[in-house]
Amino acid sequence: MIYHLPELSYAYDALEPYIDARTMEIHYIKHHQAYIDNLNAALNKYPPLQNTSLAELLLNLDSVPEDIRSAVRNNGGGHANHSLFWRWMKPGGGGEPGGALGAEIARAFGSFAQCKQQMTEAAKSRFGSGWAWLVCNRAGKLEIISTANQDSPLMSGVEPLLGIDVWEHAYYLQYQNKRIDYITAWWNVVNWSTVDILYQVVR
Ligand code: MN3
């Protein structure tokens, strides 16, 4: 057992009415834990890989043994993505980023509203399961992208600054098929402090 469920810094019902308590509980305890269990099981077959950071494994999937490559990609990606996802939300979140991050968002997208609109569109139009991201790309520029399944931007050497999970397990109990309602609500719980911390590291 090398990877563990990170602590959640708020209660399951803390993000209501935007994210319901039952969804939070199942998402965290069942879905995230399953990614961790499957990742650990895969790495148990290759103990030396347990000393490699998850970011390194994801960036160099080609050098991961083929029989566990898909497991590492899906479950390692799932663990990396969800570990950040919980920190990207907080009760009383939302609003707009300030400081250097706010300035860079305005410079890159024209305005925060346009950045939010682009990310909302990426999240809405991601077919099937996946994520939409605000990332800092290899050229050091902010960009909106989306990925399928549990693929992480880290796989292409791109740093995720903010991500929204648009798998149905993230919203179906409360929003059913209305993904856009979930996305719209989610902006009210975004924890810009976490985004700012991540941006300080990559800028
Ligand atoms: Mn999820």
Boltz pocket constraint, residues with backbone or C-beta under 6 A from the ligand:
constraints:
  - pocket:
      binder: B
      contacts: [[A, 27], [A, 31], [A, 82], [A, 165], [A, 167], [A, 169], [A, 170]]
      max_distance: 6.0
